[in-house]
Each structure stands twice: as C-alpha cells, then as structure tokens.
Amino acid sequence: MPDSVTPYDGPVLEIEDLCLSYYTRAGEIPAVVDFSATLAPGESIGLVGESGCGKSTVAMAIMRYMGSNGDIVSGTVKFKGRDMATLSDEELRQIRGSEIAMIYQEPMAALNPSLTIGSQLIEVPMTHDGVSKEEASKRAIAMLADVHLPDPERLMEAYPHQISGGQQQRVVIAMALLSSPSLLLLDEPTTALDVTVEAGIVELIAELSRKYNSSLLYISHNLGLMLEVCDRICVMYSGEVVEEGHIDSIFSWPKHPYTHGLFGCIPLPHADKNARPLKAIRGQLPLPHERPQGCYFGPRCDFFKAGTCDQESVRMSEVNTDDDPAHRVRCKLWNSIDHDAAIPMGDAKPPAEIGETVLEIDGMQKYYEVRDTSFAAMISGKGVRQVKANEKITFRAGRGETVAIVGESGCGKSTFAKVLMGLEQATDGEVRMNGIDIGGMPVQSRSPKQLGSLQMVFQNPNDTLNPSLTIGAQIGRVIKKFGVETDPVKIQERVLHLLDVVKLPRDFAIRKPRQLSGGQKQRIGIARAFAGNPAMVIADEPISALDVSVAAAVTELLTDIQRENQTTLLFISHDLSAVRYLADRVVVMYLGMLVERGTTDEVFSPPYHPYTEALLSAVPIADPQVEKRRIVLEGNLPSALNPPKGCPFSTRCQRRIGEICDNEPPPVQFNADRHGIACHIPMEELRKVEPVIKVSDKKPDPAGATP
Amino acid sequence: MSNIIETVTPAPTPEAAFMRALKSFALLRESTPGMVGAFLVLFWVIVAILAPLIAPFDPLATLQPMAKPGTVYSMGGTFWLGTDHLGRDILSRIIYGSQTVLFYAPLATLCAYTLGILMGLAAGYHLGWWDIVLSRISDIILSFPVLVLYIIIIATIGSSGINIIIAITFASAPGIMRIVRGLVLDLRNRDYVAAAQTRGESALYIMLVEILPNARGPLIVDACLRLGYVIITIGVLGFLGLGLPPPDPDWGGMINETRKMAMIFPHMTIFPVIAISSLILGFNLLADGLREVSLRD
C-alpha cells in the first residue's frame, strides 16, 4: 500500500458536509444531514445523542456499509486522504477490519458461537497481513494478554459462551486491535455491560488507544462516559450535529438549548428530587420525515423565536472562546441566551412525609434447587445443589418512602421482586406487608385487595403492554379486577382520569401499544400500576431502557404520583445516579447478599462497604466539576452456584484483609441506626476512607466563554 | 410536566379499521406469489358459492358415457370437459366438488387448530406434568406414518364427512401443538404476562387473552399452509376410497374412479388433478406471500 511507503501524517478521517439517506417504502428519509468532522491521529471524538439521531448511521457510512437501502446523498468521507466513495469493493475490504475496525454493542452477537476464540482471532492477521498460522496465533496470544485477559493460551481454545460478557467484549476489542487499525469505531461498546465491568473496559480502551495510537470514534448516549473517554464531542439531534467542541468546553459552557436540556435531564450529584428536580425536554424527537422547518429542535425549545428559528435551515456558527476555537453550535440565538440561567431545572417540591412502616423484610431467603443428574453427581451424592438467590435480606420501608435496591446483574434483585409479587415463594424468613406475612403466599392465594396494594412497573417498555389489546382495555381490566369500580361507565371514567394523571391524551384509550413511543408505553405501565390505588409499587429498572430526556420525564412522573398518593416505592436499579436522585434509603446487594443499607446520604458517603465504594467509582458522571477516585475491580462475578465461602465480594475486593474474608461470612456492623455494612474490616477503618466523589464548589469561571 | 405535548395521531374508527385491512391487502399486492395464491383461492371460493348457477349439468345425472371434452349433448348443452365412465359431466362434478373440499378442509383445519392450540397453550404455559404428558402423547401420534394413521382411524370408525374431520384433527393437532408450544414458551416470559399474573388473572384468561392473540401472526401463515395439506389429505382419502361415500362429487374420488382409464381417456383424470393442484398451490402461495409480507419492516 502506498501509505506504508510514505507515512501519511494528515488527519485520519475527514468528513465534509455528509448527508445520508435511507430509501424506504415511504420514500427518501434523510437520516443524517450536513455532518462534518475531522479526526487527528490518536484523537478520540464522541458522538452523543438520543436513539434515532443518526449516530450509528454515521459510523456505518464511514465504513461505507450502509445496507441495501441506505446511501450517501452528498458530501465526502476521506480516510487518510482517500475518498471512500471512489474505492472499489476490493479496496474497501482491505480497509475494513484492518485500518478501520469496529466494536459493537453486543459482544455475544459479534463473536461466532461455533468457532473457538483462537480461530476467530488468528483470522485477522492471516487475512490482512498474510502471516503464517503460527505467527498469527502468537500475535493473538500477545493481544489477549494486552487486553488483560487471564491465561491467554487456554482462552484461545475456549468458545465465546464459556466466558463472561465483559471478557467477550475484551476479546472483541482484541480482535479489532489485532491489525493495529488507525481508526476504531465504537458503537455503544459498554451499554450491555454492568457498570463495574464497564469501568474496566473504558480504562482498557483508553490505555490501548494510547499504546497503538489509534483514533477513536466513540458512539454513546451516555454523557458521563463521554466525559471520561473523549477529547471532543459532537452532540447530535435528529440527524444533525447541534453542537461540537472540546469536551471541557461543551460540559462547562454548553451553548445549544438542546445540550442545556440534556444536562437538565441527567441526575447529576447536585440534583435533588425535592429541591432541584430534573426537567425533561418537552415533546418528542420528530420523525425523520416530519422534521420542522428551520431549526429541528424549534418546537421543543424554550428559547424559540417565531420568524427566526422556523425559516431557512440553520448553519453551524463559531463560538470563539479563548480555550476552544473549535466550539461550534447550530443555533441562531446562542448569543442572546443567558447561558448561566439556561440550565433547566424543575420547580422545587415539598419533600414527601414518610409514614408508618409498610413493608418489613426480616431475614428473607430464596434458594433455588438445581438438580445435577450426571453420573458423577449421583456417586458423590451431590445431586441437588442450591443457588442462593437471596440470602438473609432485612430492611424496612415506610409509607411514602422510596427505597432503592442497587446491584449489578445477577445480584438477586429481580428474584427479590418476584418473591414480593408472589410469583416465587421465599424459602425462609418473613416478608410482612402491613403486618401480614406474604413471603410464602403465592399470587393465587392473595386477595384482590392484597394484589391491588402491591403492583409493579416493568423494565422493558416494548414488553410491558399486551400488543393485541387497546390501552383502555388493559387499564380498565386492572380497575375491574381490583374491584376499584365495577360499573363500566365508572371504569371508563377512571381510565381517562389515569391517562390525565400520566399526562397522556385521553384518546390513547382506544390506541394499541404499537402506536405509542417507548416513553409513552412506560407511562401507561405506570398508570396500570397505580390503577388499583396501591400502597406500594415495585419499579424494576423502569427507566433504564429509555432515552435520557424521556427517562427524566418518566422519573418525574413517577415521583409526582408517588408523592401525591403517599405510595411506597421500591426502586430496583443498577444506575447509582438515578438512585441517588430518587431514593430516600438504599439497599446494596451483591450475589444475593445485602452488603450495605442506610439512607441515601449514608450510603453515598463514607464509611462505605468496599463494593459500594467500587460501584460509586464506576458510575460515569457527566459533570467536569466532579472528581472521582478510580477503583477498577478485577475478575468476574462468581457463579451463584458456587459462591465464595466467606464474604461474597472477597474474590474481587480491593480492600481484602486476609483469610478471614474468604472463610467467614462477614458480620453486619452498624455505623448509625439502620446504616449497616456487612464487612470484616473494622468500622473505625472504614470511616477513614476518603469519599469517592468530590464535588468542587466553585463554578468554573464563565468569563472565558463569553467572546 | 404539564407542558408535555404529545403528537396526536387520528384515533381508529371503523372506517380506519377498514382502511387498515385494505392496506394489509395492498401490502400483499407487493408479493407476486401472494397475489397469485389469493387469486387462485378466491377463484375456487367463488366457484363453490356459485356452483348451482354456473354448473351446466346435474353432477349426479348419468347423461352420455365417456364423451370427449367439447362434445355437444343431444339434449342441449356442451360437455366442456367431457364426461366420465358413468356419463356424468366432469365440469359440473368439479364445480360441485369444490363445495365439498372447501367445506371439509377449512372445517377440519379449524378443528385441528382448536385442539392443537389448547394442547399447546396448556403444555407451554403450565410446563411440568402438563407438558410432559401432552408432548409425549403428540410424539407418539407423530411417530406413525400419517397415511397409516388415517387408514387405521377411518377403518375403525368408518368413512363419512364427520369421520374425515375427526381423523384429520387427530393426526394434525400434535404438529400444531408443537408450534403453539414453541410460541407460548417465548411469550409466557413477557412482562405483560407477569403483570396479568400479579393482578391474579386465571391461567385460562392469561392463555387466551394475553398469550394467544400475540401468537396469531405465525399461526395464520401456518394455517394457510396446513389448509393446503388438508386438501391433499382429503384428496388422498378420496383416492383410497376412505373419503366421502359415493356418489357425492369428490375430487380425490373422481381421480380414483377413473385412473384405470386414464391412458385412454386422460380427460377424466387430468381435470380433477388440475383442480386439486391449483387450489393447494393457491393456499401455499398465499402462505408464502403472507410470510414474505410479515417479515418486511
């Protein structure tokens, strides 16, 4: 290749005025409009935006891999000075996978399940560099060591399903880096992973891109993650870049109303559900063929000026700040907006009063039996093994209180919800709801009143409603079933009232779920849960499948209804930012065990359980004023079938003190009344731990931002 | 968030529902095989409905034996497709035969589906003993060669319209159960099923209201295919003499009665064969078209 003879030292990627369209039955749909970016060697640039804003389409266009119905309408993509549009299929194949590599969201889908990891890895150097099999496998083993995977030789022989999700993603990264690409495209590479695993992957990507001097194009919806991995970011909205610039400049002095809106939707450390609630961006993302005239964000913008914003399409304009000459914004009014006051904030609300104890959980246990019918198991007499999904869970929740259950996948939080709902029965211990033990009471033997007083909001908006029934019929059924109303007219009235409560138009009652967006479906899910006037609602990750701005609206809705009805909310989540914002009390779980519980302030400040500490450090926070202590956990979550004998966290703990951790279950030590930590480390030492998150009080000087 | 503006799309009305039905038909138009299939099926349905009006002769009347196609009958009229060895007009018999096949085939399919769906729902939703017992029963039935099964059943209970339906139901329900069970295994883990469980709905309600309607897509496609097989089956049963008792016009029976003379008088056999093939082809193409359309977008 000519590049290897005379080293190319210009920008790796130059995109100019790129317009991309998809051609469908409905006609041409412009997916990306007027996209420009330049990427220098070793630089990392982030594309951030909500779903449907065209960020993945850009990545596909760079590879010139748009599928049969997508095409570049105008503009150029130059990779190392060569126009990608002029390359033949053969030349493209040379570049793809060798000079431009891509890492996808779902690692299991990126690896072939029927080939060993080794055979998939050695393919890369054998195809692109034409080296021998021995040489290729040597390189593959070295690369596996580079991505910090233990025992690379053995791993070469393993199949993808034999390793964990985090390890799979490391293998995918190794595969992408094997040909030392100049450009690495990462499409939500950590979205499918747990936060502590994500922290490790993020660190790995940063380390490797330095080592191999690759440029990164990082696509994500997570602003906090962007702050940690990128030099520059482009904020996209409805197919356009609305603001781009240096990461510090954008995070400290955003100029576009949409960027302001996004920051108003994220539960940052200073947000508070009572004093400083989140403010959702009103309205919805316009469909690509229904974009408004002029500024696409116009109808949702608080600064909208008729006559200015709804005329011709808006071009990017320069924001010449001293420290970031590349900051550009697509807004005509950016100069006249008061950016200090522009960070949207909802109106302060009175804190809810916490009443008498509604739910009392006392030593609740849930074991599953796993039968091993192999011959070896029969001989050794270990035919039945137990999976301890929940082990000695103890906590209380009061009326009107929000209790968050936090933990990563596999920690038993969903099992706990199932026991509460009566879909599973507790093995031992008590679950008292209003004084009655319901832990062993299956759903069939609960009275309609008991059922109605305990309802659930589910995680997946596309799964929560029956696609075949109208919204009205589904909510009406709940009202009838719980005996709130019996007269069909009154039921209809209450359905319409509930639609008002969740702020949806009344004619939604006769719609089918497929006509609704994800956020709207989730609102219906909330309306359904509150239809029977429940005393307690369990929300199992209700916002984790939603976009930032939609999630903020749903969060606010949930807290408003809860405040009004004095409902106890059990909020199950892995997202510590949302938990800090929403919860009054927090319960942290790891591998079925409760490791820490207390009020939100107690849990989020020292003394911490070492796991809470690591979890806090792993969560990306979209605020440059926040300083974090970095703790990256080693290893994997142990199997629930074979948990550590002592403390469940001992295999990954960064503060492990010795043998005692491996062999003895830790005692629960109390720091304050109802703030318990299950750890062997003496409380005095835990109290000495530095806080993980420090918020500097000084607001960055905006003087440098104003031209 | 009182300031949230939701886009309001028009609410569905009866007219809108009709428009949507038209639209799904318009979607089918994009699939050529689907349109050919729909045309063939529609053709035979119209023929069956209008049989008394369009049939030139009484299908049971003995008129003029072994007339070649196009022969003019002395009492008036033309045998467009000729007559059979007993002198009955083949065109009229095919026209009336379409009534038989289009009555028994959908009815038998419907019965098979009702049983298969109930079995599949029970096995897939309850799992455990229900699943073990129902799956083993269907495995046993499926392990018999189908034809042997039909011969055993019809030989035992005798040949009549009702018994054909019973035999087809018995032989096809296990296959349908397999499909339904697979669909239910996926759907039973949906959140809306959990929501129904946690509001104390009965198992029957969950199966029929929450699960079954959402399995309808693949089932409709399969029903079209299976309808084709059932038509073959009815034809085969007629051919083997296990179908409807004579002299009722039955396409399979017509082929059987005339096959010995097929070398000399091919028209007696060939036209019923074309009739059966075109109807089966119609249903199969329709199923293909529906599947193709449903996979798009």
Interface residues (C-beta under 8 A of the other chain):
Chain A: T24 R25 A280 R282 G283 Q284 P299 M421 G422 L423 V443 Q444 R446 P448 L451 G452 L454 Q455 M456 F458 Q459 N460 D463 T464 L465 N466 P467 S468 L469 Q474 R477 V478 K481 F482 K503 L504 P505 D507 I510 R511 K512 Q515 Q520 R528 G532 A553 E556 L557
Chain B: M1 S2 N3 I4 I5 E6 T7 V8 T9 A11 P12 R190 D191 Y192 A194 A195 Q197 T198 R199 G200 E201 V209 E210 P213 N214 R216 D297
